[in-house]
Amino acid sequence: MNEIDRSRAARAAARTRIEDTAARLFAERGFAGTTIGEIAAEAGLSKPMLYRHFDSKQELHLALLERHRDELAAAPIGELLHGEGDLEGRLTAMYDAWFAHVQGHPYTWRMMFRDTTGDPEVQAFHQELQRRQRETDMALLREFVPGIPEAELEPLGEAIRSSLHGLALWWLERPDRPREPLVAAMVRLTRGLISTVGHPGDGARATGRLDRTPDGTP
């Protein structure tokens, strides 16, 4: 590895330490209760070094939200779109991937699900995240449950989104609980919804293929 590559690797490692430390402190103490100096000290860096990566605490907070939003979106949707088996099996895999990500990043998801900043830009980010998640759920319902009246899709999408987030917050306060019952509960909820309007039709619905799905989590 040459000098340039070593410098890039060291910079990437420092950024990761900053982000991981900030996620933990923001989750434990809230945005207002965490200072840049505390983040730098616990990450083993000086404040000037931290400012080489992030111009402000707000920028660091938003970078964390964006990073984990994208990570959370990828695995669950991939399980539904490209998984094998029937719809219920793929729903199980999707919800399991979602809760597994929450389980693996407990500090981050306290921050993701609770806005403690009071900052308008961060609040706008949370609102946009919720909108994208809701639209993803609406797209999945349109594809797999085509009999649902259009006027009900947004409330139902919000019901699924808020159920996932509510369960995640409940679980984060009870980390000793296994995730399997949470997955089963979400599958039961979704299966009950699907059963009210009949079974998916043929074609793309029968195979569980979705060609276009908005960014976000299930």
C-alpha positions in Angstrom: 0.0 0.0 0.0 1.5 3.4 -1.0 1.4 6.6 1.0 -1.8 7.9 -0.6 -3.6 4.6 0.0 -2.5 4.6 3.6 -3.7 8.1 4.1 -7.1 7.4 2.6 -7.5 4.3 4.7 -6.6 6.2 7.9 -9.0 8.9 7.0 -11.8 6.4 6.4 -11.1 4.6 9.7 -11.2 7.9 11.6 -14.5 8.9 10.0 -15.9 5.5 10.9 -14.8 6.0 14.5 -16.4 9.4 14.6 -19.7 8.1 13.2 -19.9 5.1 15.5 -19.1 7.2 18.5 -21.5 9.9 17.6 -24.3 7.4 17.0 -23.9 6.0 20.5 -23.6 9.4 22.2 -26.6 10.9 20.4 -28.7 7.9 21.3 -27.6 7.9 24.9 -27.6 11.6 25.6 -29.6 13.2 22.8 -28.4 15.7 20.3 -28.4 18.7 22.7 -26.7 16.7 25.4 -23.7 15.7 23.2 -20.9 18.0 22.3 -18.4 17.9 19.5 -15.6 17.7 22.1 -17.1 14.7 23.8 -17.5 12.9 20.4 -13.9 13.7 19.5 -12.5 12.6 22.9 -14.3 9.3 22.9 -13.3 8.6 19.3 -9.7 9.2 20.3 -9.3 12.3 18.1 -8.8 16.0 18.6 -11.6 18.5 17.8 -9.6 20.0 14.8 -9.3 16.4 13.4 -13.0 15.8 13.8 -13.7 19.1 12.0 -11.7 17.8 9.0 -14.5 15.3 8.5 -17.6 17.2 9.6 -18.2 21.0 9.7 -20.7 20.8 12.5 -22.6 18.6 14.9 -25.7 19.0 12.7 -23.8 17.8 9.6 -22.5 14.8 11.5 -26.0 13.9 12.7 -27.5 14.2 9.2 -24.7 12.1 7.7 -25.5 9.4 10.2 -29.2 9.5 9.4 -28.5 9.3 5.7 -26.0 6.4 6.0 -28.3 4.2 8.1 -31.4 5.1 6.1 -29.8 3.7 3.0 -28.4 0.6 4.8 -31.8 -0.2 6.3 -33.6 0.1 3.0 -31.3 -2.3 1.1 -31.6 -5.7 2.9 -35.3 -6.0 3.6 -36.5 -5.0 0.1 -33.9 -7.2 -1.5 -35.3 -10.2 0.5 -38.8 -9.4 -0.8 -37.9 -8.7 -4.4 -35.3 -11.4 -5.0 -36.0 -14.0 -2.3 -37.3 -17.5 -3.1 -40.5 -19.2 -1.9 -44.1 -18.0 -1.5 -45.1 -14.5 -0.4 -45.3 -15.4 3.3 -41.8 -16.8 3.2 -40.5 -13.7 1.6 -42.4 -11.4 4.0 -40.8 -13.4 6.8 -37.3 -12.9 5.3 -38.0 -9.2 4.7 -39.1 -8.5 8.3 -36.3 -10.6 9.7 -33.7 -8.6 7.7 -35.3 -5.4 9.0 -35.3 -6.3 12.6 -31.8 -7.9 12.3 -30.5 -4.6 11.2 -32.1 -2.8 14.1 -30.7 -5.5 16.5 -27.2 -5.0 15.1 -27.3 -1.1 15.4 -29.2 -0.4 18.6 -27.6 3.0 19.3 -28.2 4.2 15.7 -31.9 3.2 15.7 -32.7 5.1 18.8 -31.4 8.1 17.0 -33.2 7.1 13.8 -36.6 6.7 15.4 -36.5 9.6 17.9 -35.6 13.1 16.8 -34.1 14.7 19.9 -32.4 17.6 18.0 -35.2 20.2 17.7 -33.3 21.2 14.5 -35.7 22.1 11.6 -33.4 20.4 9.0 -33.2 17.2 11.0 -37.0 17.3 11.6 -37.5 17.7 7.8 -35.2 14.7 7.3 -37.3 12.5 9.6 -40.5 13.6 7.9 -39.0 12.8 4.5 -37.8 9.4 5.7 -41.3 8.6 7.0 -42.8 9.7 3.7 -40.5 7.5 1.7 -41.1 4.5 3.9 -44.9 5.0 3.7 -44.7 5.2 -0.1 -42.7 2.0 -0.2 -45.3 0.2 1.8 -48.0 1.6 -0.5 -46.2 0.4 -3.6 -45.9 -3.1 -2.0 -49.6 -3.1 -1.2 -50.5 -2.0 -4.7 -48.5 -4.9 -6.2 -49.4 -7.7 -3.8 -52.9 -6.6 -2.8 -54.4 -4.9 -5.8 -58.0 -5.0 -4.4 -57.3 -2.4 -1.7 -59.2 0.9 -2.5 -56.7 3.7 -3.4 -58.0 6.0 -0.6 -57.0 3.3 2.0 -53.5 2.8 0.7 -51.8 5.7 2.5 -53.4 5.0 5.9 -52.5 1.4 5.5 -48.9 2.2 4.5 -48.6 4.4 7.5 -50.1 1.6 9.7 -47.3 -0.8 8.6 -44.6 1.8 8.9 -45.6 3.0 12.4 -46.1 -0.7 13.5 -42.5 -1.5 12.5 -41.1 1.6 14.2 -43.2 1.2 17.3 -42.1 -2.4 17.7 -38.4 -1.4 17.1 -38.6 1.2 19.9 -40.4 -1.3 22.2 -37.7 -3.9 21.4 -34.8 -1.5 22.0 -35.9 -1.2 25.6 -36.1 -5.0 25.9 -33.0 -6.2 24.2 -33.2 -9.6 25.8 -36.3 -10.5 23.8 -35.7 -12.6 20.7 -36.6 -11.0 17.3 -38.6 -14.0 16.0 -41.8 -13.1 17.8 -41.6 -9.5 16.3 -41.1 -10.9 12.8 -44.0 -13.3 13.3 -46.2 -10.4 14.6 -45.5 -8.3 11.5 -46.1 -11.2 9.2 -49.4 -12.0 10.9 -50.4 -8.3 10.6 -49.5 -8.2 6.9 -51.1 -11.6 6.2 -54.3 -10.5 7.9 -54.4 -7.4 5.7 -53.8 -9.4 2.5 -56.5 -11.9 3.5 -59.2 -9.2 3.6 -59.0 -8.6 -0.1 -58.0 -12.0 -1.4 -54.8 -13.5 -2.7 -52.3 -12.0 -5.2 -53.1 -12.5 -8.8 -50.8 -14.0 -11.5 -47.9 -12.5 -13.3 -45.5 -10.3 -11.3 -47.7 -10.6 -8.2 -47.5 -14.4 -8.2 -43.7 -14.4 -8.3 -43.4 -11.5 -5.9 -41.5 -9.4 -8.5 -41.5 -5.6 -8.1 -39.8 -3.8 -10.9 -39.9 -0.3 -9.3 -40.1 0.4 -5.6 -39.5 3.8 -4.0 -36.5 4.1 -1.7 -37.1 3.4 1.9 -37.8 0.6 4.3 -40.7 -1.9 4.2 
